[in-house]
Amino acid sequence: MQKKIFVSDRKINKLSKKIAKTFGIERGEALTLIYEEWDLVERLFQKYKKVKEVHTHLIDEINYTYMIA
């Protein structure tokens, strides 16, 4: 059984700022994207712990999944 991880609001806010800047979107849209990909975000925080690393891997996954890049 996989342990549930708690991701703080502070980390989510930092991540949303980075995603908004990366994609050139509003923070609200970035938050929507984070919550749409919540399972992935949780797994990345569990594995990498730091916002910067989670951001890097999340962007890679989003680009791959949605063929943005």
Helices and strands as residue ranges (DSSP letters): H 9-23, H 27-36, H 38-48, H 51-66
